[in-house]
Amino acid sequence: MAKIAIIDDEPEILSMLERLLGREKGFEVRVFSNPANALEEVKAGTFDIVLLDIMMPQMDGMDFLKVVRTQNTKTKIIMMTAYSTLDRVLNSHKSGANDYLLKPFKSLAKVLEKIKAFA
């Protein structure tokens, strides 16, 4: 079963995704409200998939992505944001993101579908 890190500053998002992916679907899930706490583990390849919020007060998700990609190109990273622009989507892909999710999630099935594509 895939190991998933969820990095987001919103406790509701962390709780909802942890419940959906961990308890209901059986993935091994760890949640991080501060990206700095996850950085070393993600760079080391501890996780198969990372759900990463783009806008967080402690560290921007795009900066996190760029740092991770200097040492780890294998982990699948799915960016999440409520503030989508074409420029942001293109920049995340250029920086090494594998996919993109818009918040609020219209359907948790869409989140699960993207996870299963990489698991």
C-alpha positions as CSV (number, residue, x, y, z in Angstrom):
1,M,0.0,0.0,0.0
2,A,1.3,3.5,-0.9
3,K,2.7,5.8,1.7
4,I,1.1,9.3,1.5
5,A,2.1,12.6,3.0
6,I,-0.5,15.3,3.2
7,I,0.9,18.8,3.7
8,D,-1.6,21.6,4.3
9,D,-2.1,24.4,6.8
10,E,-5.9,23.8,7.0
11,P,-6.7,21.3,9.8
12,E,-10.1,20.5,8.1
13,I,-8.3,19.4,4.9
14,L,-5.8,17.3,6.8
15,S,-8.5,15.6,8.8
16,M,-10.8,14.9,5.8
17,L,-8.0,13.5,3.6
18,E,-6.5,11.5,6.4
19,R,-9.8,9.9,7.1
20,L,-10.6,9.3,3.4
21,L,-7.2,7.9,2.4
22,G,-6.1,6.3,5.6
23,R,-9.0,4.9,7.5
24,E,-11.4,4.3,4.6
25,K,-9.0,3.3,1.9
26,G,-6.2,1.7,3.9
27,F,-3.3,3.9,2.7
28,E,-0.5,4.7,5.1
29,V,-1.0,8.4,5.7
30,R,0.9,11.1,7.6
31,V,-0.3,14.6,7.9
32,F,1.8,17.8,8.3
33,S,0.4,21.2,9.0
34,N,3.9,22.8,8.6
35,P,5.8,21.9,5.4
36,A,9.2,22.3,7.1
37,N,8.4,19.3,9.3
38,A,7.9,17.1,6.2
39,L,10.8,18.4,4.0
40,E,13.6,16.0,5.0
41,E,11.4,12.9,4.8
42,V,10.0,13.9,1.4
43,K,13.4,14.7,0.1
44,A,14.6,11.3,1.3
45,G,11.8,9.5,-0.6
46,T,9.9,8.3,2.5
47,F,6.6,8.7,0.8
48,D,5.3,7.4,-2.5
49,I,2.8,10.3,-3.0
50,V,2.6,13.8,-1.5
51,L,-0.5,16.0,-1.6
52,L,1.0,19.5,-1.2
53,D,-0.9,22.8,-0.7
54,I,0.6,25.6,-2.7
55,M,-0.2,28.5,-0.3
56,M,0.9,28.1,3.3
57,P,2.2,30.7,5.7
58,Q,5.2,28.7,6.9
59,M,6.6,27.8,3.4
60,D,5.2,28.2,0.0
61,G,4.3,24.9,-1.7
62,M,6.1,25.9,-4.9
63,D,9.4,26.5,-2.9
64,F,8.9,23.2,-1.2
65,L,8.4,21.4,-4.5
66,K,11.6,22.9,-6.0
67,V,13.7,22.0,-3.0
68,V,12.4,18.4,-3.0
69,R,12.9,18.0,-6.8
70,T,16.6,18.7,-6.4
71,Q,17.0,15.4,-4.5
72,N,13.9,13.4,-5.2
73,T,12.3,12.9,-8.6
74,K,10.6,9.6,-7.8
75,T,7.9,10.7,-5.3
76,K,4.7,11.7,-7.0
77,I,3.6,15.2,-6.0
78,I,0.0,16.4,-6.4
79,M,-0.3,20.2,-5.8
80,M,-3.5,21.5,-4.2
81,T,-4.8,25.0,-4.2
82,A,-8.0,27.1,-3.9
83,Y,-6.3,29.9,-5.9
84,S,-5.8,28.5,-9.4
85,T,-4.5,30.3,-12.4
86,L,-3.1,28.9,-15.6
87,D,0.2,30.3,-14.7
88,R,0.3,28.5,-11.4
89,V,-0.7,25.2,-13.0
90,L,2.1,25.6,-15.7
91,N,4.7,26.6,-13.1
92,S,3.9,23.7,-10.8
93,H,4.3,21.2,-13.7
94,K,7.5,22.9,-14.9
95,S,8.8,22.6,-11.3
96,G,8.1,18.9,-11.2
97,A,4.6,18.4,-9.9
98,N,2.8,15.3,-11.3
99,D,-0.7,16.6,-11.0
100,Y,-3.0,19.3,-9.6
101,L,-6.2,19.4,-7.5
102,L,-8.5,22.4,-7.0
103,K,-9.9,23.2,-3.6
104,P,-12.5,23.0,-2.4
105,F,-12.8,19.5,-3.6
106,K,-16.0,19.1,-5.6
107,S,-15.7,15.4,-5.2
108,L,-13.5,13.3,-2.9
109,A,-13.8,10.6,-5.6
110,K,-11.6,12.9,-7.8
111,V,-9.0,13.0,-5.1
112,L,-9.1,9.2,-4.7
113,E,-8.9,8.8,-8.5
114,K,-5.7,10.8,-8.7
115,I,-4.1,8.9,-5.8
116,K,-4.9,5.6,-7.3
117,A,-3.4,6.7,-10.6
118,F,0.0,7.0,-8.8
119,A,-0.3,4.3,-6.1
